[in-house]
Amino acid sequence: MDVNNKSKILLIGASTQSAIYVAKQYKKYGLNVSIIDWHNIPIDKSRYIDEYYTIGSPITDLSDFVTNLISLINKEKFDCVLPIHDPAVQVCQKYYSEISTYTRIIGLNKEEIQLYATDKWKLFEQAKNTGFKIPKSYLVTNLDEAYSAITELSFPCVIKPRSSSVILNNKVLELSVRFANNKEEYIDTVREYINVVNVIVQEYLEGYGIGYNIISNQGKILNQYIHCRINENHGVSTYRETLAIDTFSLKSLISNLVSQIQWNGVAMIEFRICKGVPYLMEMNGRFWGSIELGIRSGLNYPVQLYEMQVLNKNIQTDIKYKLIKVRNLHEEILHFTSILFKGKIVIFLKWFFELIFKTKNSYIEDNLFDDPNFVFHIYLRDIKRIIKKRFNKFRTIDKNTFQLPKSKNEIIAFVCAGNICRSPFAEKYASLKLPEYNFISFGTIPLENRLPPMNSVSAAEHFHVNMNDSLSRTFDSEIKNKVSYYVVMEKSNYNGLLYCGVNKTKIFFLADRDIADPYKKDLAFFDSTYRQIADCIDQLTVIKN
């Protein structure tokens, strides 16, 4: 197969920086580039995107999303599909046979091989036998193991989901790395994750991150480069530079690992450099956010992957790359503006002057002149968010407080953000006081099966409510179809339901003032919050009687 103006590639997912830079290379290569997305990213404004599709979201209804995806692929006759981020990888892996009936999936290994990228513990077990240094780590599969591990831990510690994206209850859930500064935070975090995924508890290492980036074919590395994070914000690099390949003497170790697992395609193997020593952290088995750095240094992995897996070409190998620096200006502005607002003026000024008087071989990846419409809409989105946040803060909402309906057959849903603190307590307390009515609860955050924090459990006991086995639930089409009344705790819950498409005439407030979220607060705060909720429900009981 040769590239022509009819060759079509479909990218799935656009929440990471990599999507636009991968699309850019494929468009320049001569492909027709389409993308499916369910995030609030204005990637459809880019000059490098030919078609943009929204077909639902795997975060809320996976089976519906896949049905629409296969229908679209069959209709448009794409030559290949490329998952961009972890949720997209999960979808393509689970439905590999169904999707591959209609097109080729690239950038994806056989499931048992891809697991080295999606299952951190599996990677660690393999890496131990290869000679890598790994942070002191414990695998926790249940709460008993979590309590047993406490005596071995020092704080702060790092709590990682074994997999950053999992499929549960017909939804794709995205899970993030968390930090615990003490035993209480550690137990609460494990409780949130343990019914969704096993967690890995690691020692915290001071230092900085690097990525060892490869493209390989059947376990043989064809090209490779190292990059270092200069500026980092919440685990995402905003300014990076390429380093010489022998900087940390990792070449032989990486080569052995890739050969042993027979990796095929692209991967970034992440390390934490602590006192000059590289510690293995994880492996990303898809394109990473800083891919533009590699492209500008002379290693065009997106095109090489396409040539290798679609065109069956022998790509150029052992390419010598340039030592350069690349920054994402948008992310840097957000990061350092927040630093300025915190009063850290010296740090801000240092960054500002580095930006103005940039050094040789330093580039801006989100250049306004390269893709003006897309970059403009990225900043416009931020401005709209700020205005909306300010507007919502001061906007007066006609707070219709909830009254019990005459019919006892209708379903009443209590709503908060995460469904692990306020709304599950309201559901259980209301069911205790008004057993003849049908109460449920859910959250607007797309995370399920989480246990409540221990302060929630302790505070609820003061009201004779057992919260210990409560599992969080998130909004979905099933809830929307059966609930008659939505009872929210605060204004943000109200706005969240409107965003989900709930008719505002069905939304009511439990109280005439916001009931604050006690998440990560002390026991006294939980007691006060639950007293507010209980008083409101007690008042409903009085009115009914």
C-alpha positions, 0 to 999 in steps of 0.5 A: 500500500502506498500513500495517496490523497485517499489514505485515511487514518483515524485517531482516537482521543485528544485529551493529551498534547500528543494528539495534535502533533501526531495529527500534524505529522500525518497530515504533512505526510499526505494522509487524510486525518480524522479524529474522534474525541469526547474531551473539551479540546478545540482540536477540530479547529486545527488545520491538520484535522480533516474530519472531527467526530463526536460519537458519545463517550466511553467514560459514560457508555462504552458499549454505545461508543464502540457500536458508533465507532465500528459503524463510523469505521465501516462507513468511512473506510479508514485505512487504519486506526491509532489510539492516542491515549490510555482510555483509547488503548483500553477500548481498542484492546478490549474490542480488537477483534470487532474493530480489526474486522473493518480496519487495521489498528496500529500502535497496539501490541498483542494483549499479553505484550501490551500489559507491560505498558498498562500493568505497572506491576507486571513491568516491575516484575520483568524489570527486576530480572533485567537489572533495573533499579526500582523504588521500594514498592508494595502491591496492595490488593485489598484493605487488609494488605493496606493496613499490614503495609503501614509499618513498612511505609515512610511518608510522604509516599506515592500511591499508583493505580496498577493500571491508569485506565480500567474498564468497569460497569460499561465505562472507561475510568481514568485513574491518577497517581496520588500522594499521601503525607500520613497514614490517614491519607494513605488509607483513604486513598487506598479505599478510593481505589481498591475496589476498582484496581490494585494499587502500588505503594512506593517510596517518594523519591526526590529528583526529576523525570526523564523518558527513554523513547523508542520505536521497535519491531518485534523486540529490536529497537530501531531508533531511540532518544532520551529527554529530560523534563526541565519544567514539570507541572503535576506530572506533565512536562511543559519544557523538555530537552533531549539528552545524549543517549548514553547519559544514564547508561541505560541503552543496554538495559532498555535493549534487553527489556524490549527484546525480552517482552518483544515490544513492537511499536513506540514506547516511552519508558519513564525514570525518576533521577534521584541523586544521579541514579535512574529508577524505573517508574512506568512504561507508556505504550502509546504516543506521549505528550512531549512527542514534538520534542522527538520530532523536532530533534529528527526522529519522526516516530508517527511517520515511522510507525505508519510506514512500518505497520501500514506500508510495511516499509523498512524504516531508517534506523539508528538516526542521530538526533539533535540536542534541543529544547522544546516548550509548550507555551500554553501550559507554561503560561498557565503554570507560571501564572499560578506561581505568580499569583502565589507570590513567587515573583522571582521564579516567575521572572526567571521563567519570563526572562528565559522565555524572552531571551530563549537560547539557541536550539530552543523551540515553542511547539504550540506556535501561533503562526503554525496552527493559528486557529487551533492555538487561538481557540485553546486560549479562548477556551481558557478565557471562557472557563475563567469567565464562566467560573467567575459568572457561576460564582456570583450568579444567583440561582433560584434555589428551589429547595426540595419538598417530598413528592406526593407519589412515593413511587418516584425515584429521588437522587441525592447528588454531590461531586464524588458520591463518597461523602455527602450524597451517599450519607443523605441517601442512607439517612433519608432511607432510614427516616423515610423508608417508604420513599425510593432514594438513590445517590450518585456523583458527577465525577466519572469514578465508580466503586470507591469507598468513602474516607474513614472520617465519613464512616466515623461521622456517619456512625454518630447518626446511626448510618453505616457508610463503611460499605458504600460504593460510589456511583457516577451519572449515566443514561440509566440514572437519567432515564429513571430519576424524577428528582435530583437533590444537589448539595451546592451550586457546582452540583447543579451546574454539573447536572446541567452539563450532563443534560438534566432538565433544570426543572428536575433539579432541587437544592437540599438546603437554601445554602450550599452544603460544603464538600468535606472531602479531605477535611477533618472529623469535625468538618464531616460532623458539621456537614452531616448535621446540616444534611440530617437537619434538612432531611429531618425537616422533610420528615416534619413537613410530611407528618 
